[in-house]
Amino acid sequence: MIEVKNLVKRYGDFTAVRGVSFSVRDGVICGFLGPNGAGKSTTMNIIAGTLAATEGEVVVNGYDVYEDPIGAKSSIGYLPEQPPLYPDMTAGEYLAFVGEARGLSGDKLWEAVDRAVERTGLGEYADRMIRNLSKGYRQRVGIAQAILTDPEIIILDEPTVGLDPRQIIEIRSLIRELGRDHTVILSSHILGEIAEVCDEVIIIAHGEIAAADTLENLVNRYEGKNIVDLTVRGDAETVRRIADSVPGVTDAEIEAKSAGIVRARLSADRGTDVRETVFFRFADARIPILSMSYEETTLEKVFLELTKDRPESPADTVDTADPAVPEILGTPEPTEIPAEPAEPSESAEPAEETEPAEPAKPDKPEKPAKPAKPGKKQSDDDYTPLFGG
């Protein structure tokens, strides 16, 4: 029903969406999950045809959003995060206005309005001014305008934001009902909401797809894993060798701290508790365990892991394929080094020629300076582990 391929959206030097590709099947409720600023609303605006993409392709119900925008938009009902309501109209008047704007008239118009009012539970509120409605009922009016023409696809951007618990339950129930007859894309940063109503999940972070699968597959893939987090006194190399020797450990993150302290985070197979084996392996190697904690990975923790912050790099904010990038990055530097050209003072011209090349010298030593920390190693322990790992 929806095909998105290599979608890119840039705002100047900032890239909000980076090569996003996914598809949504007909007749499913698909959750679009991610933290604030991840690129959810930008992607949904592009799918709905209200925002142009920098690059990429979007096909909705067989219509290319750029080649046939009318066909694509006629297949979509869209609720933005801020519903586009007119507060000086009643709910009924507003829905009639939207219906006329979408080409309905006569009996078909009022039949569509009555159907949308009934499905969204507006009923007695249809004749009230929108400005006098609560936040929850304004959301209902926004959803009513999205489903007014009975479109094949309904896109809802944060439909429960700002609602009280009772209103959230009612809106979720409405979304599940809509999913019986429509393809629904539901955007949210609340994991519980996605798990409550969605069949499939797309997790987006930093403008990229972090995971895309059915909710059941995501649960089976990630939930139930065991993690042992321990702090020991020793050297990182020996700790890694011990961790790799423990049966059932699938991944080990080793981090050397100060004064010979090492932190190890061990991930184990589902249903496998490796704490006892880990304890005896380190005891056999005479490496004292200073602390040990145990936790099970839930889908919520997977979401946090997939969407965690990452260190910025120049590629995150500037298109490195642009041949002008080195010049742009280098332009501020010459103003900081006015005294450097003083050595070749015999003529002004050579100084001007060397000026663009000078900024590159301070840049290069600074970048390798950061990885120098992970490169530090504690001196090798002169003890040989007895377990033979």
C-alpha positions in Angstrom: 0.0 0.0 0.0 2.9 2.4 0.8 6.4 2.1 -0.6 9.1 4.5 0.5 12.6 4.2 -1.1 15.8 6.1 -0.1 13.9 9.1 1.3 16.2 12.0 2.1 15.1 15.4 3.5 17.7 18.2 4.1 17.2 21.6 5.6 20.3 23.5 4.5 23.3 21.6 6.0 21.1 19.6 8.4 19.8 16.2 7.2 16.5 15.3 9.0 15.8 12.1 7.1 18.7 9.9 5.8 17.9 7.3 3.2 14.8 5.9 4.8 13.2 2.9 3.1 10.2 0.8 4.2 6.9 -0.6 3.0 3.5 -0.9 4.7 1.2 -3.7 3.7 -2.5 -3.3 3.0 -4.9 -3.6 6.0 -2.4 -3.3 8.9 -1.9 -0.8 11.6 1.8 0.3 11.4 3.4 2.0 14.3 6.0 4.7 13.5 8.0 4.9 16.7 10.9 7.1 17.7 12.0 9.9 20.0 11.2 13.5 19.5 13.2 14.9 16.6 13.9 11.5 15.1 12.2 12.4 11.7 8.8 10.8 12.2 6.7 13.9 11.4 8.9 14.9 8.5 8.6 11.4 6.9 4.8 11.4 7.4 4.4 14.9 5.9 6.3 13.7 2.8 4.1 10.6 2.5 1.0 12.8 2.8 2.3 15.2 0.1 2.5 18.2 2.4 6.3 18.4 2.2 8.7 17.9 -0.6 11.6 15.4 -0.2 15.1 16.3 -1.2 15.6 12.8 -2.7 13.8 9.5 -2.8 10.6 7.9 -4.0 7.2 7.6 -2.4 4.3 5.5 -3.9 0.9 5.5 -2.2 -1.8 3.1 -3.3 0.0 2.8 -6.6 0.3 6.6 -7.2 3.7 8.3 -7.2 3.4 11.2 -4.7 5.4 13.5 -7.2 4.1 12.3 -10.5 0.4 12.0 -9.5 -0.1 14.0 -6.3 -3.9 14.2 -6.7 -4.2 10.4 -7.0 -1.9 9.9 -4.0 -3.6 12.5 -1.8 -7.1 11.3 -2.6 -6.1 7.9 -1.1 -4.9 9.5 2.2 -6.6 10.9 5.3 -4.1 12.8 7.4 -4.2 14.0 11.0 -1.2 16.3 11.7 0.2 16.6 15.2 -1.7 19.9 15.5 -5.2 19.3 14.0 -6.0 21.9 11.3 -9.3 23.1 12.9 -11.2 26.3 12.6 -12.3 27.3 16.2 -15.1 29.6 15.1 -17.0 26.7 13.3 -19.0 23.9 14.9 -17.7 20.4 14.4 -20.4 19.6 11.9 -19.8 22.8 9.9 -16.1 22.1 9.8 -16.5 18.6 8.6 -18.9 19.8 5.9 -16.3 22.4 4.8 -13.6 19.7 4.6 -15.9 17.4 2.6 -16.7 20.1 0.1 -13.0 20.9 -0.3 -12.4 17.2 -1.1 -15.1 17.1 -3.8 -18.2 15.9 -1.9 -21.6 17.5 -2.3 -25.3 16.9 -1.7 -26.4 13.8 0.0 -23.0 12.2 -0.3 -21.5 15.0 1.7 -23.9 14.8 4.6 -23.8 11.0 4.6 -20.0 11.2 4.9 -20.3 13.8 7.7 -22.9 11.7 9.7 -20.7 8.6 9.3 -17.6 10.3 10.5 -19.4 11.9 13.5 -20.8 8.5 14.4 -17.5 6.6 14.1 -15.6 9.2 16.2 -18.3 9.4 18.9 -18.8 13.2 18.4 -22.6 12.8 18.5 -24.0 15.5 20.7 -20.9 17.6 20.3 -21.3 18.0 16.5 -23.2 21.3 17.0 -20.7 22.8 19.5 -18.2 25.4 18.5 -14.7 23.8 18.2 -13.2 26.4 20.5 -15.5 25.1 23.3 -14.4 21.5 22.9 -11.9 19.7 25.1 -8.5 18.6 23.7 -9.8 15.0 23.4 -12.9 16.0 21.4 -10.8 18.3 19.2 -8.6 15.3 18.4 -11.8 13.4 17.5 -12.8 16.2 15.1 -9.3 15.9 13.6 -9.6 12.2 13.1 -13.2 12.7 11.7 -11.8 15.0 9.0 -9.1 12.4 8.2 -11.6 9.5 7.7 -14.4 11.7 6.2 -14.0 10.5 2.6 -13.3 6.9 3.6 -9.7 6.9 2.3 -7.7 3.7 1.9 -4.9 5.0 4.1 -5.1 7.0 7.4 -2.0 8.7 8.8 -2.2 9.8 12.4 0.6 11.9 13.8 0.7 11.7 17.7 -3.1 11.3 18.0 -3.1 11.0 21.8 -0.6 13.7 22.7 -1.9 15.9 25.5 -4.9 13.7 26.3 -5.9 12.4 29.7 -5.8 8.6 30.4 -9.5 8.1 29.7 -9.3 9.9 26.4 -6.2 8.0 25.4 -8.1 4.7 25.9 -11.0 5.9 23.8 -8.8 7.1 21.0 -6.8 3.8 21.0 -10.1 1.9 20.7 -11.1 4.1 17.8 -7.8 3.5 16.0 -8.2 -0.3 16.4 -11.7 0.0 14.9 -10.3 2.0 12.0 -7.7 -0.7 11.4 -10.4 -3.2 10.4 -11.2 -1.3 7.2 -8.1 0.9 6.5 -4.4 0.9 6.4 -3.3 3.0 9.4 0.1 4.6 10.1 0.3 5.7 13.7 3.1 7.9 14.8 4.1 8.0 18.5 7.1 8.1 20.8 5.2 6.1 23.4 6.1 2.4 23.3 3.1 1.2 25.2 0.7 2.9 22.7 2.4 1.2 19.7 2.3 -2.2 21.5 -1.3 -1.7 22.3 -2.8 -1.1 18.8 -0.2 -1.9 16.1 0.5 -5.0 14.1 3.8 -3.8 12.7 6.5 -1.4 14.0 9.0 0.9 12.3 11.5 2.4 14.7 13.3 5.5 13.5 16.2 7.2 15.2 18.5 10.0 14.0 16.6 10.2 10.7 17.3 6.5 9.9 15.4 3.2 10.2 16.7 1.4 13.3 14.3 -1.6 13.0 11.2 -2.6 11.0 9.2 -5.8 11.7 6.0 -7.1 13.1 5.6 -6.5 16.8 5.7 -10.3 17.5 9.0 -10.7 15.7 10.6 -7.8 17.5 9.5 -9.3 20.8 10.9 -12.7 19.9 14.1 -11.2 18.6 15.0 -9.0 21.5 12.9 -9.8 24.6 14.1 -12.2 27.2 17.8 -11.8 26.7 19.8 -11.7 29.9 22.5 -9.1 30.7 25.1 -9.4 33.4 26.8 -6.1 34.2 29.9 -6.5 36.3 32.9 -4.5 37.5 36.2 -6.3 38.2 39.7 -5.4 39.1 42.1 -6.5 36.3 43.0 -5.7 32.7 40.6 -5.4 29.8 42.3 -8.0 27.7 42.1 -10.7 30.3 38.5 -9.8 31.1 37.5 -10.1 27.5 39.2 -13.5 27.2 37.3 -14.8 30.2 34.0 -13.4 28.9 34.5 -15.0 25.5 35.0 -18.4 27.2 31.7 -18.4 29.1 29.1 -20.7 27.3 26.0 -18.8 26.4 27.5 -15.3 26.2 26.6 -13.9 22.8 28.2 -10.4 23.2 30.6 -8.7 25.6 31.2 -5.0 25.9 34.4 -4.4 27.8 35.4 -0.9 29.1 38.6 -0.1 30.9 38.2 2.3 33.8 40.9 4.0 35.8 43.2 2.3 38.3 42.8 -1.2 36.9 39.0 -1.3 37.1 37.2 -2.9 34.1 33.5 -2.9 33.4 32.0 -5.8 31.4 28.5 -6.0 30.1 27.7 -9.6 29.0 24.6 -10.5 26.9 23.5 -14.1 27.2 21.2 -16.4 25.2 17.5 -16.3 25.9 16.7 -18.3 29.0 20.4 -18.7 30.0 21.6 -17.5 33.4 25.4 -17.2 33.1 26.0 -15.6 36.5 27.3 -18.7 38.3 29.7 -19.6 35.4 30.9 -16.0 35.2 31.6 -16.0 39.0 33.7 -19.2 39.0 35.6 -18.3 35.8 36.7 -15.0 37.3 37.4 -16.6 40.7 39.5 -19.3 39.0 41.5 -16.5 37.3 41.9 -14.8 40.7 40.3 -11.6 39.3 38.0 -10.1 42.0 34.5 -9.2 41.1 33.7 -5.8 42.7 30.0 -5.7 41.7 27.5 -7.7 39.6 24.0 -6.9 38.5 21.5 -8.9 36.4 18.7 -7.7 34.1 16.4 -8.9 31.4 16.1 -7.0 28.2 12.5 -5.8 27.5 11.2 -4.3 24.3 11.3 -0.9 26.0 15.0 -1.3 26.7 15.5 -2.4 23.1 13.8 0.9 22.0 16.1 2.9 24.2 19.1 1.1 22.9 18.2 1.6 19.2 17.3 5.3 19.7 20.1 6.3 22.1 22.2 9.4 21.4 25.3 9.0 19.3 28.3 11.2 18.9 28.0 13.8 16.2 30.3 13.7 13.2 30.7 16.1 10.3 28.8 13.7 8.1 25.7 14.1 10.4 25.3 17.8 9.5 27.0 18.3 6.2 26.7 16.3 2.9 30.2 14.9 2.5 29.5 14.2 -1.1 29.5 17.9 -1.8 32.8 18.9 -3.3 32.5 22.3 -1.7 32.5 20.9 1.8 36.3 21.1 2.5 36.2 24.8 1.5 33.1 25.5 3.7 34.7 23.8 6.7 38.0 25.5 6.2 36.8 29.1 5.8 36.5 30.1 9.4 40.0 28.9 10.3 42.3 31.5 8.4 41.0 34.3 10.7 42.4 32.5 13.7 46.0 32.2 12.4 47.0 35.7 11.3 50.5 35.4 12.8 51.5 32.1 11.1 52.4 33.5 7.7 54.9 35.9 9.5 57.8 33.4 8.8 57.9 33.8 5.0 57.8 37.6 5.5 59.9 38.3 2.4 56.9 38.8 0.3 53.2 39.1 0.8 52.2 36.8 -2.0 53.7 33.6 -0.7 52.0 34.3 2.6 48.6 34.5 0.9 49.3 31.2 -1.0 50.1 29.3 2.2 47.2 30.7 4.2 44.5 28.2 2.8 46.8 25.3 3.5 47.6 26.3 7.1 44.2 25.5 8.6 44.5 21.8 7.7 47.4 21.4 10.1 45.6 22.0 13.4 42.5 20.0 12.2 44.2 16.7 11.6 46.0 16.2 14.9 42.9 17.1 16.8 40.7 14.3 15.3 43.0 11.4 16.1 43.3 12.8 19.7 39.9 11.5 20.7 40.4 7.8 19.9 43.5 7.9 22.0 41.5 7.2 25.2 40.1 3.9 24.1 43.6 3.0 23.0 44.9 3.1 26.5 45.6 -0.3 28.0 46.4 -1.3 31.5 49.6 -3.1 31.9 49.2 -6.9 31.4 48.5 -8.7 34.6 51.4 -11.1 35.2 48.9 -13.7 36.5 47.9 -16.5 34.1 44.3 -17.6 34.5 44.0 -21.2 35.7 40.8 -22.0 33.8 42.7 -22.0 30.5 40.5 -19.5 28.7 
